[in-house]
Amino acid sequence: MNTTPEHDARIAIMTFASVYPHYITKIEKKGRSIDELHQVITWLTGFDLTKLQSLILEKATFETFFKEAKLNPKAHLITGVICGYRIENIETPLTKQVRYLDKLVDELAKGKKMEKILRT
């Protein structure tokens, strides 16, 4: 199953600020901390907390968010199914990057150990 151009376009214009509270809710329901969420986001994107807060305040789209990111060289090790899509089969780079983030948040919420989530 691959994404459609319409799906990819929706992902590109969605703001990180609109999704971020959902990430927080998801991980906190499962007993994980916001600090752990930030650690996961930092690992994937290279953003420190100041940069992350700046992107939230400016309501950066996912397109802008990932253009400014320095994707972790181990990101390609993030595999599996998220939101009905097998990550390794997604061809659109931006959609794949957003799904990487979704998968990491999902793994955090499911209680995986941080060293497994960060592919160490």
ABEGO torsion letter per residue (X at the ends): XBBBAAAAAAAAABBAAAAAAAAAAAAAAAGBBAAAAAAAAAAAAGBBAAAAAAAAAAGBBAAAAAAABBBBAAAAABBEBBGGBBAAABABAAAAAAAAAAAAAAAAAAGBBAAAAAGX
